[in-house]
Amino acid sequence: MTHNIHTMTTTTTLTALPTEPTTTDTRADDAVSRELFAARAELASLGATASPSRLERALERLEAAQQASRRTLAQAA
């Protein structure tokens, strides 16, 4: 908003909101995708000899990555 003291008028300038995703949003999306891929790869790499606690941690990591991915998709919609 600017004020012109000579004419006593006020001018308001509106700026458009960006419609493109910001770089930060893109980086966050990339990080979520990488974590989801890594969690799936980790779980797939575990063999039959993996301990139950190791399998549980891998499943928890995958579940957390899937939830983050769903949140990211919901925010984009």
PQR file with spaces between the fields and no chain letter, atoms N, CA, C, O and H, PARSE charges and radii, in Angstrom:
ATOM       1  N    MET     1       0.851   -1.160    0.000 -0.4000 1.5000
ATOM       2  CA   MET     1       0.000    0.000    0.000 -0.0000 2.0000
ATOM       3  C    MET     1       0.904    1.232    0.000  0.5500 1.7000
ATOM       4  O    MET     1       1.865    1.308    0.766 -0.5500 1.4000
ATOM       5  N    THR     2       0.588    2.191   -0.862 -0.4000 1.5000
ATOM       6  CA   THR     2       1.338    3.449   -0.926 -0.0000 2.0000
ATOM       7  C    THR     2       0.397    4.619   -0.718  0.5500 1.7000
ATOM       8  O    THR     2      -0.768    4.583   -1.116 -0.5500 1.4000
ATOM       9  H    THR     2      -0.193    2.130   -1.484  0.4000 1.0000
ATOM      10  N    HIS     3       0.911    5.629   -0.101 -0.4000 1.5000
ATOM      11  CA   HIS     3       0.144    6.849    0.124 -0.0000 2.0000
ATOM      12  C    HIS     3       0.812    7.986   -0.647  0.5500 1.7000
ATOM      13  O    HIS     3       2.026    8.180   -0.575 -0.5500 1.4000
ATOM      14  H    HIS     3       1.857    5.658    0.222  0.4000 1.0000
ATOM      15  N    ASN     4       0.008    8.713   -1.370 -0.4000 1.5000
ATOM      16  CA   ASN     4       0.513    9.882   -2.073 -0.0000 2.0000
ATOM      17  C    ASN     4       0.083   11.097   -1.272  0.5500 1.7000
ATOM      18  O    ASN     4      -1.106   11.409   -1.196 -0.5500 1.4000
ATOM      19  H    ASN     4      -0.978    8.555   -1.429  0.4000 1.0000
ATOM      20  N    ILE     5       1.054   11.785   -0.673 -0.4000 1.5000
ATOM      21  CA   ILE     5       0.702   12.906    0.211 -0.0000 2.0000
ATOM      22  C    ILE     5       0.243   14.134   -0.578  0.5500 1.7000
ATOM      23  O    ILE     5      -0.372   15.031   -0.001 -0.5500 1.4000
ATOM      24  H    ILE     5       2.019   11.532   -0.735  0.4000 1.0000
ATOM      25  N    HIS     6       0.526   14.194   -1.887 -0.4000 1.5000
ATOM      26  CA   HIS     6       0.120   15.350   -2.686 -0.0000 2.0000
ATOM      27  C    HIS     6      -1.350   15.290   -3.083  0.5500 1.7000
ATOM      28  O    HIS     6      -2.028   16.317   -3.131 -0.5500 1.4000
ATOM      29  H    HIS     6       1.025   13.465   -2.355  0.4000 1.0000
ATOM      30  N    THR     7      -1.836   14.091   -3.366 -0.4000 1.5000
ATOM      31  CA   THR     7      -3.240   13.966   -3.787 -0.0000 2.0000
ATOM      32  C    THR     7      -4.107   13.330   -2.711  0.5500 1.7000
ATOM      33  O    THR     7      -5.326   13.250   -2.862 -0.5500 1.4000
ATOM      34  H    THR     7      -1.285   13.258   -3.327  0.4000 1.0000
ATOM      35  N    MET     8      -3.489   12.877   -1.629 -0.4000 1.5000
ATOM      36  CA   MET     8      -4.179   12.227   -0.521 -0.0000 2.0000
ATOM      37  C    MET     8      -4.944   10.984   -0.988  0.5500 1.7000
ATOM      38  O    MET     8      -6.059   10.725   -0.535 -0.5500 1.4000
ATOM      39  H    MET     8      -2.499   12.942   -1.506  0.4000 1.0000
ATOM      40  N    THR     9      -4.339   10.229   -1.889 -0.4000 1.5000
ATOM      41  CA   THR     9      -4.954    8.983   -2.347 -0.0000 2.0000
ATOM      42  C    THR     9      -4.118    7.811   -1.858  0.5500 1.7000
ATOM      43  O    THR     9      -2.937    7.949   -1.540 -0.5500 1.4000
ATOM      44  H    THR     9      -3.433   10.440   -2.257  0.4000 1.0000
ATOM      45  N    THR    10      -4.747    6.690   -1.809 -0.4000 1.5000
ATOM      46  CA   THR    10      -4.084    5.461   -1.388 -0.0000 2.0000
ATOM      47  C    THR    10      -4.177    4.452   -2.519  0.5500 1.7000
ATOM      48  O    THR    10      -5.241    4.254   -3.106 -0.5500 1.4000
ATOM      49  H    THR    10      -5.707    6.578   -2.068  0.4000 1.0000
ATOM      50  N    THR    11      -3.074    3.831   -2.812 -0.4000 1.5000
ATOM      51  CA   THR    11      -3.032    2.808   -3.850 -0.0000 2.0000
ATOM      52  C    THR    11      -2.624    1.495   -3.202  0.5500 1.7000
ATOM      53  O    THR    11      -1.645    1.436   -2.457 -0.5500 1.4000
ATOM      54  H    THR    11      -2.210    3.993   -2.335  0.4000 1.0000
ATOM      55  N    THR    12      -3.369    0.461   -3.488 -0.4000 1.5000
ATOM      56  CA   THR    12      -3.048   -0.861   -2.973 -0.0000 2.0000
ATOM      57  C    THR    12      -2.636   -1.732   -4.143  0.5500 1.7000
ATOM      58  O    THR    12      -3.332   -1.806   -5.156 -0.5500 1.4000
ATOM      59  H    THR    12      -4.163    0.509   -4.093  0.4000 1.0000
ATOM      60  N    THR    13      -1.511   -2.380   -3.993 -0.4000 1.5000
ATOM      61  CA   THR    13      -1.019   -3.275   -5.030 -0.0000 2.0000
ATOM      62  C    THR    13      -1.200   -4.709   -4.563  0.5500 1.7000
ATOM      63  O    THR    13      -0.728   -5.085   -3.490 -0.5500 1.4000
ATOM      64  H    THR    13      -0.946   -2.319   -3.170  0.4000 1.0000
ATOM      65  N    LEU    14      -1.876   -5.497   -5.361 -0.4000 1.5000
ATOM      66  CA   LEU    14      -2.070   -6.904   -5.058 -0.0000 2.0000
ATOM      67  C    LEU    14      -1.089   -7.723   -5.876  0.5500 1.7000
ATOM      68  O    LEU    14      -0.877   -7.465   -7.061 -0.5500 1.4000
ATOM      69  H    LEU    14      -2.259   -5.191   -6.233  0.4000 1.0000
ATOM      70  N    THR    15      -0.500   -8.701   -5.235 -0.4000 1.5000
ATOM      71  CA   THR    15       0.381   -9.598   -5.965 -0.0000 2.0000
ATOM      72  C    THR    15      -0.283  -10.961   -6.040  0.5500 1.7000
ATOM      73  O    THR    15      -0.911  -11.414   -5.082 -0.5500 1.4000
ATOM      74  H    THR    15      -0.672   -8.911   -4.272  0.4000 1.0000
ATOM      75  N    ALA    16      -0.141  -11.596   -7.165 -0.4000 1.5000
ATOM      76  CA   ALA    16      -0.756  -12.902   -7.370 -0.0000 2.0000
ATOM      77  C    ALA    16       0.014  -13.953   -6.574  0.5500 1.7000
ATOM      78  O    ALA    16       1.236  -13.882   -6.441 -0.5500 1.4000
ATOM      79  H    ALA    16       0.369  -11.228   -7.943  0.4000 1.0000
ATOM      80  N    LEU    17      -0.716  -14.913   -6.057 -0.4000 1.5000
ATOM      81  CA   LEU    17      -0.077  -16.019   -5.375 -0.0000 2.0000
ATOM      82  C    LEU    17       0.496  -16.965   -6.412  0.5500 1.7000
ATOM      83  O    LEU    17      -0.091  -17.145   -7.478 -0.5500 1.4000
ATOM      84  H    LEU    17      -1.709  -14.971   -6.166  0.4000 1.0000
ATOM      85  N    PRO    18       1.621  -17.563   -6.117 -0.5600 1.5000
ATOM      86  CA   PRO    18       2.220  -18.476   -7.101  0.2800 2.0000
ATOM      87  C    PRO    18       1.357  -19.713   -7.275  0.5500 1.7000
ATOM      88  O    PRO    18       0.825  -20.257   -6.308 -0.5500 1.4000
ATOM      89  N    THR    19       1.226  -20.144   -8.507 -0.4000 1.5000
ATOM      90  CA   THR    19       0.462  -21.353   -8.775 -0.0000 2.0000
ATOM      91  C    THR    19       1.384  -22.549   -8.956  0.5500 1.7000
ATOM      92  O    THR    19       0.942  -23.695   -8.872 -0.5500 1.4000
ATOM      93  H    THR    19       1.658  -19.702   -9.293  0.4000 1.0000
ATOM      94  N    GLU    20       2.640  -22.294   -9.200 -0.4000 1.5000
ATOM      95  CA   GLU    20       3.612  -23.364   -9.356 -0.0000 2.0000
ATOM      96  C    GLU    20       4.106  -23.794   -7.981  0.5500 1.7000
ATOM      97  O    GLU    20       4.185  -22.969   -7.071 -0.5500 1.4000
ATOM      98  H    GLU    20       2.999  -21.363   -9.268  0.4000 1.0000
ATOM      99  N    PRO    21       4.440  -25.076   -7.814 -0.5600 1.5000
ATOM     100  CA   PRO    21       4.999  -25.499   -6.532  0.2800 2.0000
ATOM     101  C    PRO    21       6.349  -24.821   -6.313  0.5500 1.7000
ATOM     102  O    PRO    21       7.121  -24.622   -7.251 -0.5500 1.4000
ATOM     103  N    THR    22       6.611  -24.479   -5.087 -0.4000 1.5000
ATOM     104  CA   THR    22       7.881  -23.837   -4.780 -0.0000 2.0000
ATOM     105  C    THR    22       8.991  -24.871   -4.774  0.5500 1.7000
ATOM     106  O    THR    22       8.745  -26.077   -4.743 -0.5500 1.4000
ATOM     107  H    THR    22       5.984  -24.640   -4.324  0.4000 1.0000
ATOM     108  N    THR    23      10.200  -24.377   -4.803 -0.4000 1.5000
ATOM     109  CA   THR    23      11.351  -25.277   -4.774 -0.0000 2.0000
ATOM     110  C    THR    23      11.342  -26.109   -3.507  0.5500 1.7000
ATOM     111  O    THR    23      11.670  -27.295   -3.536 -0.5500 1.4000
ATOM     112  H    THR    23      10.399  -23.398   -4.828  0.4000 1.0000
ATOM     113  N    THR    24      10.966  -25.493   -2.395 -0.4000 1.5000
ATOM     114  CA   THR    24      10.914  -26.223   -1.132 -0.0000 2.0000
ATOM     115  C    THR    24       9.897  -27.349   -1.200  0.5500 1.7000
ATOM     116  O    THR    24      10.163  -28.448   -0.713 -0.5500 1.4000
ATOM     117  H    THR    24      10.700  -24.529   -2.371  0.4000 1.0000
ATOM     118  N    ASP    25       8.728  -27.096   -1.800 -0.4000 1.5000
ATOM     119  CA   ASP    25       7.719  -28.138   -1.954 -0.0000 2.0000
ATOM     120  C    ASP    25       8.250  -29.281   -2.802  0.5500 1.7000
ATOM     121  O    ASP    25       8.034  -30.452   -2.488 -0.5500 1.4000
ATOM     122  H    ASP    25       8.512  -26.203   -2.195  0.4000 1.0000
ATOM     123  N    THR    26       8.938  -28.939   -3.866 -0.4000 1.5000
ATOM     124  CA   THR    26       9.489  -29.956   -4.760 -0.0000 2.0000
ATOM     125  C    THR    26      10.531  -30.791   -4.033  0.5500 1.7000
ATOM     126  O    THR    26      10.566  -32.013   -4.178 -0.5500 1.4000
ATOM     127  H    THR    26       9.113  -27.988   -4.121  0.4000 1.0000
ATOM     128  N    ARG    27      11.370  -30.139   -3.260 -0.4000 1.5000
ATOM     129  CA   ARG    27      12.385  -30.879   -2.497 -0.0000 2.0000
ATOM     130  C    ARG    27      11.740  -31.802   -1.483  0.5500 1.7000
ATOM     131  O    ARG    27      12.188  -32.935   -1.303 -0.5500 1.4000
ATOM     132  H    ARG    27      11.342  -29.146   -3.142  0.4000 1.0000
ATOM     133  N    ALA    28      10.702  -31.337   -0.824 -0.4000 1.5000
ATOM     134  CA   ALA    28      10.007  -32.171    0.156 -0.0000 2.0000
ATOM     135  C    ALA    28       9.367  -33.373   -0.532  0.5500 1.7000
ATOM     136  O    ALA    28       9.434  -34.492   -0.023 -0.5500 1.4000
ATOM     137  H    ALA    28      10.338  -30.417   -0.970  0.4000 1.0000
ATOM     138  N    ASP    29       8.750  -33.144   -1.680 -0.4000 1.5000
ATOM     139  CA   ASP    29       8.149  -34.240   -2.442 -0.0000 2.0000
ATOM     140  C    ASP    29       9.212  -35.259   -2.841  0.5500 1.7000
ATOM     141  O    ASP    29       8.994  -36.467   -2.741 -0.5500 1.4000
ATOM     142  H    ASP    29       8.695  -32.235   -2.094  0.4000 1.0000
ATOM     143  N    ASP    30      10.359  -34.766   -3.293 -0.4000 1.5000
ATOM     144  CA   ASP    30      11.459  -35.653   -3.684 -0.0000 2.0000
ATOM     145  C    ASP    30      11.956  -36.459   -2.493  0.5500 1.7000
ATOM     146  O    ASP    30      12.234  -37.651   -2.621 -0.5500 1.4000
ATOM     147  H    ASP    30      10.537  -33.785   -3.374  0.4000 1.0000
ATOM     148  N    ALA    31      12.067  -35.820   -1.346 -0.4000 1.5000
ATOM     149  CA   ALA    31      12.537  -36.506   -0.146 -0.0000 2.0000
ATOM     150  C    ALA    31      11.557  -37.603    0.267  0.5500 1.7000
ATOM     151  O    ALA    31      11.971  -38.694    0.659 -0.5500 1.4000
ATOM     152  H    ALA    31      11.841  -34.851   -1.243  0.4000 1.0000
ATOM     153  N    VAL    32      10.275  -37.317    0.180 -0.4000 1.5000
ATOM     154  CA   VAL    32       9.252  -38.309    0.520 -0.0000 2.0000
ATOM     155  C    VAL    32       9.333  -39.483   -0.447  0.5500 1.7000
ATOM     156  O    VAL    32       9.254  -40.640   -0.035 -0.5500 1.4000
ATOM     157  H    VAL    32       9.939  -36.430   -0.139  0.4000 1.0000
ATOM     158  N    SER    33       9.488  -39.186   -1.715 -0.4000 1.5000
ATOM     159  CA   SER    33       9.585  -40.260   -2.718 -0.0000 2.0000
ATOM     160  C    SER    33      10.818  -41.119   -2.496  0.5500 1.7000
ATOM     161  O    SER    33      10.757  -42.344   -2.590 -0.5500 1.4000
ATOM     162  H    SER    33       9.552  -38.246   -2.050  0.4000 1.0000
ATOM     163  N    ARG    34      11.938  -40.468   -2.202 -0.4000 1.5000
ATOM     164  CA   ARG    34      13.181  -41.221   -1.949 -0.0000 2.0000
ATOM     165  C    ARG    34      13.048  -42.114   -0.718  0.5500 1.7000
ATOM     166  O    ARG    34      13.494  -43.262   -0.725 -0.5500 1.4000
ATOM     167  H    ARG    34      11.987  -39.472   -2.126  0.4000 1.0000
ATOM     168  N    GLU    35      12.436  -41.587    0.332 -0.4000 1.5000
ATOM     169  CA   GLU    35      12.274  -42.384    1.560 -0.0000 2.0000
ATOM     170  C    GLU    35      11.347  -43.567    1.317  0.5500 1.7000
ATOM     171  O    GLU    35      11.608  -44.664    1.811 -0.5500 1.4000
ATOM     172  H    GLU    35      12.074  -40.655    0.339  0.4000 1.0000
ATOM     173  N    LEU    36      10.279  -43.364    0.572 -0.4000 1.5000
ATOM     174  CA   LEU    36       9.367  -44.456    0.260 -0.0000 2.0000
ATOM     175  C    LEU    36      10.083  -45.535   -0.554  0.5500 1.7000
ATOM     176  O    LEU    36       9.933  -46.725   -0.278 -0.5500 1.4000
ATOM     177  H    LEU    36      10.068  -42.473    0.171  0.4000 1.0000
ATOM     178  N    PHE    37      10.852  -45.125   -1.545 -0.4000 1.5000
ATOM     179  CA   PHE    37      11.610  -46.071   -2.362 -0.0000 2.0000
ATOM     180  C    PHE    37      12.617  -46.844   -1.497  0.5500 1.7000
ATOM     181  O    PHE    37      12.747  -48.062   -1.618 -0.5500 1.4000
ATOM     182  H    PHE    37      10.974  -44.158   -1.770  0.4000 1.0000
ATOM     183  N    ALA    38      13.324  -46.114   -0.625 -0.4000 1.5000
ATOM     184  CA   ALA    38      14.336  -46.746    0.227 -0.0000 2.0000
ATOM     185  C    ALA    38      13.702  -47.720    1.217  0.5500 1.7000
ATOM     186  O    ALA    38      14.252  -48.791    1.473 -0.5500 1.4000
ATOM     187  H    ALA    38      13.218  -45.124   -0.527  0.4000 1.0000
ATOM     188  N    ALA    39      12.563  -47.357    1.766 -0.4000 1.5000
ATOM     189  CA   ALA    39      11.877  -48.239    2.714 -0.0000 2.0000
ATOM     190  C    ALA    39      11.413  -49.514    2.027  0.5500 1.7000
ATOM     191  O    ALA    39      11.522  -50.603    2.590 -0.5500 1.4000
ATOM     192  H    ALA    39      12.116  -46.487    1.558  0.4000 1.0000
ATOM     193  N    ARG    40      10.896  -49.378    0.815 -0.4000 1.5000
ATOM     194  CA   ARG    40      10.474  -50.571    0.061 -0.0000 2.0000
ATOM     195  C    ARG    40      11.677  -51.452   -0.271  0.5500 1.7000
ATOM     196  O    ARG    40      11.609  -52.676   -0.156 -0.5500 1.4000
ATOM     197  H    ARG    40      10.807  -48.492    0.358  0.4000 1.0000
ATOM     198  N    ALA    41      12.774  -50.825   -0.683 -0.4000 1.5000
ATOM     199  CA   ALA    41      13.986  -51.579   -1.029 -0.0000 2.0000
ATOM     200  C    ALA    41      14.544  -52.296    0.198  0.5500 1.7000
ATOM     201  O    ALA    41      14.982  -53.443    0.109 -0.5500 1.4000
ATOM     202  H    ALA    41      12.829  -49.831   -0.777  0.4000 1.0000
ATOM     203  N    GLU    42      14.526  -51.619    1.334 -0.4000 1.5000
ATOM     204  CA   GLU    42      15.022  -52.236    2.565 -0.0000 2.0000
ATOM     205  C    GLU    42      14.207  -53.469    2.912  0.5500 1.7000
ATOM     206  O    GLU    42      14.763  -54.523    3.218 -0.5500 1.4000
ATOM     207  H    GLU    42      14.171  -50.687    1.406  0.4000 1.0000
ATOM     208  N    LEU    43      12.890  -53.337    2.863 -0.4000 1.5000
ATOM     209  CA   LEU    43      12.031  -54.469    3.195 -0.0000 2.0000
ATOM     210  C    LEU    43      12.233  -55.617    2.203  0.5500 1.7000
ATOM     211  O    LEU    43      12.277  -56.782    2.599 -0.5500 1.4000
ATOM     212  H    LEU    43      12.438  -52.480    2.613  0.4000 1.0000
ATOM     213  N    ALA    44      12.353  -55.292    0.935 -0.4000 1.5000
ATOM     214  CA   ALA    44      12.546  -56.323   -0.086 -0.0000 2.0000
ATOM     215  C    ALA    44      13.894  -57.031    0.069  0.5500 1.7000
ATOM     216  O    ALA    44      14.035  -58.193   -0.311 -0.5500 1.4000
ATOM     217  H    ALA    44      12.317  -54.346    0.614  0.4000 1.0000
ATOM     218  N    SER    45      14.874  -56.332    0.624 -0.4000 1.5000
ATOM     219  CA   SER    45      16.211  -56.921    0.748 -0.0000 2.0000
ATOM     220  C    SER    45      16.337  -57.866    1.939  0.5500 1.7000
ATOM     221  O    SER    45      17.287  -58.646    2.015 -0.5500 1.4000
ATOM     222  H    SER    45      14.759  -55.388    0.933  0.4000 1.0000
ATOM     223  N    LEU    46      15.397  -57.801    2.854 -0.4000 1.5000
ATOM     224  CA   LEU    46      15.484  -58.654    4.036 -0.0000 2.0000
ATOM     225  C    LEU    46      15.101  -60.078    3.665  0.5500 1.7000
ATOM     226  O    LEU    46      14.081  -60.316    3.018 -0.5500 1.4000
ATOM     227  H    LEU    46      14.626  -57.168    2.791  0.4000 1.0000
ATOM     228  N    GLY    47      15.915  -60.995    4.075 -0.4000 1.5000
ATOM     229  CA   GLY    47      15.662  -62.399    3.770 -0.0000 2.0000
ATOM     230  C    GLY    47      14.929  -63.100    4.890  0.5500 1.7000
ATOM     231  O    GLY    47      14.531  -62.486    5.880 -0.5500 1.4000
ATOM     232  H    GLY    47      16.744  -60.802    4.600  0.4000 1.0000
ATOM     233  N    ALA    48      14.761  -64.379    4.719 -0.4000 1.5000
ATOM     234  CA   ALA    48      14.052  -65.199    5.691 -0.0000 2.0000
ATOM     235  C    ALA    48      14.799  -65.284    7.018  0.5500 1.7000
ATOM     236  O    ALA    48      14.212  -65.631    8.043 -0.5500 1.4000
ATOM     237  H    ALA    48      15.084  -64.878    3.914  0.4000 1.0000
ATOM     238  N    THR    49      16.077  -64.970    6.998 -0.4000 1.5000
ATOM     239  CA   THR    49      16.866  -65.063    8.227 -0.0000 2.0000
ATOM     240  C    THR    49      16.859  -63.765    9.035  0.5500 1.7000
ATOM     241  O    THR    49      17.469  -63.699   10.102 -0.5500 1.4000
ATOM     242  H    THR    49      16.554  -64.689    6.166  0.4000 1.0000
ATOM     243  N    ALA    50      16.188  -62.755    8.544 -0.4000 1.5000
ATOM     244  CA   ALA    50      16.122  -61.486    9.271 -0.0000 2.0000
ATOM     245  C    ALA    50      15.354  -61.685   10.575  0.5500 1.7000
ATOM     246  O    ALA    50      14.374  -62.429   10.630 -0.5500 1.4000
ATOM     247  H    ALA    50      15.692  -62.810    7.677  0.4000 1.0000
ATOM     248  N    SER    51      15.810  -61.019   11.599 -0.4000 1.5000
ATOM     249  CA   SER    51      15.151  -61.151   12.904 -0.0000 2.0000
ATOM     250  C    SER    51      13.777  -60.488   12.866  0.5500 1.7000
ATOM     251  O    SER    51      13.551  -59.559   12.090 -0.5500 1.4000
ATOM     252  H    SER    51      16.606  -60.414   11.554  0.4000 1.0000
ATOM     253  N    PRO    52      12.867  -60.965   13.703 -0.5600 1.5000
ATOM     254  CA   PRO    52      11.540  -60.350   13.745  0.2800 2.0000
ATOM     255  C    PRO    52      11.592  -58.853   14.058  0.5500 1.7000
ATOM     256  O    PRO    52      10.808  -58.083   13.504 -0.5500 1.4000
ATOM     257  N    SER    53      12.496  -58.435   14.931 -0.4000 1.5000
ATOM     258  CA   SER    53      12.584  -57.013   15.269 -0.0000 2.0000
ATOM     259  C    SER    53      13.069  -56.203   14.074  0.5500 1.7000
ATOM     260  O    SER    53      12.639  -55.066   13.878 -0.5500 1.4000
ATOM     261  H    SER    53      13.134  -59.060   15.381  0.4000 1.0000
ATOM     262  N    ARG    54      13.960  -56.780   13.276 -0.4000 1.5000
ATOM     263  CA   ARG    54      14.445  -56.089   12.069 -0.0000 2.0000
ATOM     264  C    ARG    54      13.327  -55.955   11.053  0.5500 1.7000
ATOM     265  O    ARG    54      13.186  -54.904   10.427 -0.5500 1.4000
ATOM     266  H    ARG    54      14.309  -57.704   13.435  0.4000 1.0000
ATOM     267  N    LEU    55      12.537  -56.991   10.880 -0.4000 1.5000
ATOM     268  CA   LEU    55      11.381  -56.934    9.980 -0.0000 2.0000
ATOM     269  C    LEU    55      10.372  -55.904   10.467  0.5500 1.7000
ATOM     270  O    LEU    55       9.804  -55.152    9.676 -0.5500 1.4000
ATOM     271  H    LEU    55      12.652  -57.844   11.389  0.4000 1.0000
ATOM     272  N    GLU    56      10.156  -55.878   11.779 -0.4000 1.5000
ATOM     273  CA   GLU    56       9.207  -54.917   12.337 -0.0000 2.0000
ATOM     274  C    GLU    56       9.666  -53.484   12.096  0.5500 1.7000
ATOM     275  O    GLU    56       8.857  -52.632   11.729 -0.5500 1.4000
ATOM     276  H    GLU    56      10.618  -56.489   12.423  0.4000 1.0000
ATOM     277  N    ARG    57      10.954  -53.206   12.296 -0.4000 1.5000
ATOM     278  CA   ARG    57      11.476  -51.850   12.046 -0.0000 2.0000
ATOM     279  C    ARG    57      11.337  -51.468   10.581  0.5500 1.7000
ATOM     280  O    ARG    57      10.991  -50.329   10.266 -0.5500 1.4000
ATOM     281  H    ARG    57      11.611  -53.898   12.594  0.4000 1.0000
ATOM     282  N    ALA    58      11.602  -52.409    9.684 -0.4000 1.5000
ATOM     283  CA   ALA    58      11.473  -52.131    8.248 -0.0000 2.0000
ATOM     284  C    ALA    58      10.020  -51.858    7.877  0.5500 1.7000
ATOM     285  O    ALA    58       9.736  -50.973    7.070 -0.5500 1.4000
ATOM     286  H    ALA    58      11.883  -53.334    9.940  0.4000 1.0000
ATOM     287  N    LEU    59       9.101  -52.620    8.465 -0.4000 1.5000
ATOM     288  CA   LEU    59       7.676  -52.392    8.197 -0.0000 2.0000
ATOM     289  C    LEU    59       7.217  -51.043    8.753  0.5500 1.7000
ATOM     290  O    LEU    59       6.424  -50.347    8.119 -0.5500 1.4000
ATOM     291  H    LEU    59       9.332  -53.340    9.120  0.4000 1.0000
ATOM     292  N    GLU    60       7.710  -50.678    9.927 -0.4000 1.5000
ATOM     293  CA   GLU    60       7.363  -49.376   10.504 -0.0000 2.0000
ATOM     294  C    GLU    60       7.886  -48.242    9.641  0.5500 1.7000
ATOM     295  O    GLU    60       7.207  -47.232    9.453 -0.5500 1.4000
ATOM     296  H    GLU    60       8.354  -51.243   10.443  0.4000 1.0000
ATOM     297  N    ARG    61       9.101  -48.409    9.114 -0.4000 1.5000
ATOM     298  CA   ARG    61       9.675  -47.388    8.223 -0.0000 2.0000
ATOM     299  C    ARG    61       8.833  -47.262    6.962  0.5500 1.7000
ATOM     300  O    ARG    61       8.550  -46.153    6.509 -0.5500 1.4000
ATOM     301  H    ARG    61       9.652  -49.229    9.267  0.4000 1.0000
ATOM     302  N    LEU    62       8.434  -48.392    6.398 -0.4000 1.5000
ATOM     303  CA   LEU    62       7.610  -48.367    5.194 -0.0000 2.0000
ATOM     304  C    LEU    62       6.263  -47.705    5.473  0.5500 1.7000
ATOM     305  O    LEU    62       5.789  -46.902    4.669 -0.5500 1.4000
ATOM     306  H    LEU    62       8.664  -49.293    6.767  0.4000 1.0000
ATOM     307  N    GLU    63       5.647  -48.037    6.601 -0.4000 1.5000
ATOM     308  CA   GLU    63       4.351  -47.444    6.939 -0.0000 2.0000
ATOM     309  C    GLU    63       4.468  -45.926    7.111  0.5500 1.7000
ATOM     310  O    GLU    63       3.607  -45.180    6.646 -0.5500 1.4000
ATOM     311  H    GLU    63       6.032  -48.689    7.254  0.4000 1.0000
ATOM     312  N    ALA    64       5.519  -45.476    7.771 -0.4000 1.5000
ATOM     313  CA   ALA    64       5.721  -44.036    7.957 -0.0000 2.0000
ATOM     314  C    ALA    64       5.938  -43.337    6.609  0.5500 1.7000
ATOM     315  O    ALA    64       5.422  -42.243    6.384 -0.5500 1.4000
ATOM     316  H    ALA    64       6.219  -46.082    8.149  0.4000 1.0000
ATOM     317  N    ALA    65       6.690  -43.963    5.732 -0.4000 1.5000
ATOM     318  CA   ALA    65       6.935  -43.384    4.411 -0.0000 2.0000
ATOM     319  C    ALA    65       5.651  -43.325    3.591  0.5500 1.7000
ATOM     320  O    ALA    65       5.410  -42.353    2.876 -0.5500 1.4000
ATOM     321  H    ALA    65       7.109  -44.852    5.915  0.4000 1.0000
ATOM     322  N    GLN    66       4.834  -44.361    3.696 -0.4000 1.5000
ATOM     323  CA   GLN    66       3.559  -44.371    2.972 -0.0000 2.0000
ATOM     324  C    GLN    66       2.626  -43.275    3.490  0.5500 1.7000
ATOM     325  O    GLN    66       1.951  -42.611    2.703 -0.5500 1.4000
ATOM     326  H    GLN    66       5.030  -45.150    4.278  0.4000 1.0000
ATOM     327  N    GLN    67       2.587  -43.086    4.807 -0.4000 1.5000
ATOM     328  CA   GLN    67       1.754  -42.029    5.375 -0.0000 2.0000
ATOM     329  C    GLN    67       2.235  -40.656    4.918  0.5500 1.7000
ATOM     330  O    GLN    67       1.420  -39.795    4.589 -0.5500 1.4000
ATOM     331  H    GLN    67       3.136  -43.626    5.446  0.4000 1.0000
ATOM     332  N    ALA    68       3.541  -40.444    4.895 -0.4000 1.5000
ATOM     333  CA   ALA    68       4.086  -39.164    4.431 -0.0000 2.0000
ATOM     334  C    ALA    68       3.743  -38.934    2.965  0.5500 1.7000
ATOM     335  O    ALA    68       3.439  -37.813    2.558 -0.5500 1.4000
ATOM     336  H    ALA    68       4.203  -41.144    5.163  0.4000 1.0000
ATOM     337  N    SER    69       3.794  -39.996    2.182 -0.4000 1.5000
ATOM     338  CA   SER    69       3.461  -39.893    0.763 -0.0000 2.0000
ATOM     339  C    SER    69       1.989  -39.533    0.583  0.5500 1.7000
ATOM     340  O    SER    69       1.652  -38.705   -0.264 -0.5500 1.4000
ATOM     341  H    SER    69       4.041  -40.907    2.512  0.4000 1.0000
ATOM     342  N    ARG    70       1.118  -40.146    1.367 -0.4000 1.5000
ATOM     343  CA   ARG    70      -0.312  -39.831    1.280 -0.0000 2.0000
ATOM     344  C    ARG    70      -0.584  -38.375    1.667  0.5500 1.7000
ATOM     345  O    ARG    70      -1.396  -37.695    1.040 -0.5500 1.4000
ATOM     346  H    ARG    70       1.392  -40.819    2.055  0.4000 1.0000
ATOM     347  N    ARG    71       0.113  -37.909    2.714 -0.4000 1.5000
ATOM     348  CA   ARG    71      -0.061  -36.508    3.130 -0.0000 2.0000
ATOM     349  C    ARG    71       0.392  -35.564    2.024  0.5500 1.7000
ATOM     350  O    ARG    71      -0.262  -34.556    1.757 -0.5500 1.4000
ATOM     351  H    ARG    71       0.773  -38.461    3.224  0.4000 1.0000
ATOM     352  N    THR    72       1.491  -35.883    1.394 -0.4000 1.5000
ATOM     353  CA   THR    72       2.007  -35.049    0.310 -0.0000 2.0000
ATOM     354  C    THR    72       1.016  -35.002   -0.846  0.5500 1.7000
ATOM     355  O    THR    72       0.775  -33.940   -1.421 -0.5500 1.4000
ATOM     356  H    THR    72       2.023  -36.702    1.611  0.4000 1.0000
ATOM     357  N    LEU    73       0.445  -36.148   -1.183 -0.4000 1.5000
ATOM     358  CA   LEU    73      -0.537  -36.189   -2.274 -0.0000 2.0000
ATOM     359  C    LEU    73      -1.795  -35.417   -1.902  0.5500 1.7000
ATOM     360  O    LEU    73      -2.374  -34.733   -2.746 -0.5500 1.4000
ATOM     361  H    LEU    73       0.640  -37.010   -0.715  0.4000 1.0000
ATOM     362  N    ALA    74      -2.222  -35.519   -0.655 -0.4000 1.5000
ATOM     363  CA   ALA    74      -3.424  -34.810   -0.211 -0.0000 2.0000
ATOM     364  C    ALA    74      -3.189  -33.295   -0.253  0.5500 1.7000
ATOM     365  O    ALA    74      -4.094  -32.543   -0.615 -0.5500 1.4000
ATOM     366  H    ALA    74      -1.752  -36.074    0.031  0.4000 1.0000
ATOM     367  N    GLN    75      -2.006  -32.849    0.106 -0.4000 1.5000
ATOM     368  CA   GLN    75      -1.698  -31.422    0.075 -0.0000 2.0000
ATOM     369  C    GLN    75      -1.645  -30.907   -1.353  0.5500 1.7000
ATOM     370  O    GLN    75      -1.988  -29.753   -1.609 -0.5500 1.4000
ATOM     371  H    GLN    75      -1.271  -33.459    0.400  0.4000 1.0000
ATOM     372  N    ALA    76      -1.222  -31.743   -2.276 -0.4000 1.5000
ATOM     373  CA   ALA    76      -1.116  -31.328   -3.672 -0.0000 2.0000
ATOM     374  C    ALA    76      -2.487  -31.225   -4.327  0.5500 1.7000
ATOM     375  O    ALA    76      -2.664  -30.497   -5.304 -0.5500 1.4000
ATOM     376  H    ALA    76      -0.944  -32.680   -2.068  0.4000 1.0000
ATOM     377  N    ALA    77      -3.453  -31.953   -3.785 -0.4000 1.5000
ATOM     378  CA   ALA    77      -4.792  -31.959   -4.399 -0.0000 2.0000
ATOM     379  C    ALA    77      -5.586  -30.724   -4.086  0.5500 1.7000
ATOM     380  O    ALA    77      -6.726  -30.593   -4.534 -0.5500 1.4000
ATOM     381  H    ALA    77      -3.310  -32.545   -2.992  0.4000 1.0000
